[in-house]
Amino acid sequence: MPTKRIIISVTNDLVSDHRVHKTALTLCERGYEVCLIGRQMPDSPAIERPYATKRFRLLFKKHVWFYAEYNIRLFFYLLFARYDGLWANDTDTLPANRLVSIIRRKPLVFDAHELFPEVPELTERPFIKKCWTKIEDWILPRLKHTCTVCQSIADYYNQRYGITMEIVRNIPEPIDYTSMTPAFQTQNTLLLYQGAVNVGRGIELCMSYVRQYNQAELLIVGEGDLYQQLKVQAADCKRIHFVGRVPLEELKRYTVAADIGLVLMENRGLNYYYALPNRLFDFIWSGTPVLAIDFPEIRQIVNGFGVGVLIPELSAEAIGKGIEWLVEHPIPKENFEKARQMLNWANERQGICRLASAAYGD
C-alpha cells in the first residue's frame, strides 16, 4: 500500500516552532510522508529536517494583507499538490485548508495552538477580531478532527461549537540537558525569557528589576514586535542581553544556563489567561525553577509539581518578591524528576496518533 502523504501548514517560518516539528516527527514515525509548509522571512536561516519543508516568499509581512496572501498562496498550492490529508495549525491557516479539503474531499485535522481571536493583537482591533471569529464560526462546527494545547481552550470551543477536541500539550521530547554546555555563564542570578518578544509578556518589568538589582542578569532569547524597541531601551545596561531568535537545538543551551525561567503574561484576553506555554515545560525538563503568573493552566503545573512560584499579578513588586523567594528557597531536584515522568511527549504524542488514525487511517 502506498505511503500516505500529509501536508502540515503554519504561518511562521518553521525555525523555532516546537509544536509543528514534534507533530511532523510523530506522523513520520507513524509511517506517513510529511511536508511542512510555512513562510520565508528575510532573516530566516536554512533548516534541515527529516521530512520535506516548503516556505512561501510573500510580499506582505504582517496584518491582513499577509494573512490574505498566505492563504491565497496556500490555497492554490494545495489545490494541485499531491497528498492524502491536511493538518492546519491555528485559525490563520484554516480558510485555505478548509476550502481545499471540501473541493478535493481530503480529510482535515485542525490543531489550535491558541485561542486565536483572543490574542492581544486582536483584542484592541474589534473589526479584525470579529472577522476571525466569523471564520471560526463558519468552519469549526463542521470539523471532525481537532486538537488543542490545554483543557481550558478545549472547554471554550466545546461550549461555543459543541466540538470535542483532543488535548495535546506542548511538552518536549525527553532531553538530556545534563550533557549540554550552557550557552551563557555569569556569577549573577540569570533570568531567562524565551519566546516571542511581544506585548504583555512582562519583559519590561523584568528589565526594570535587573536595573535596580545588580546581582541579576536578564537573557532574552527570541524576537517579536517589541524586540528592537526594548533592545534600544536596554542599550545602557550591560546585564540585559538580547540574543534574538535561535534554532531549537541552540535554544536548549540557553535554557539550561538559566537560574530562573520566566513565564509571565498580562491578562490581555482569554488566550493569555488560558495559556500553557511550551517554555514552561522546557524549564521543567532543564530543571530550571519557574517564576510564573497565576493563571489556571499554569497554576495546575507549577503548583501541582512544585517546580516554581506563582505571582498574583504582573507588577515590578510581585516579580521582585518572586525572584527573591526562588533565590532563597531552591526547588528540590526530585520535584523536577517527578514532573518529567508525567509531562512527557511520549504520552502527549498519543493524541496526535489517535487524530491521524481517525482522520487518515494507518
Summary of the structure (lengths in Angstrom):
residues: 362
radius of gyration: 20.4
end to end distance: 10.3
largest distance: 65.1
contacts: 1181
relative contact order: 0.12
helix: 47%
strand: 18%
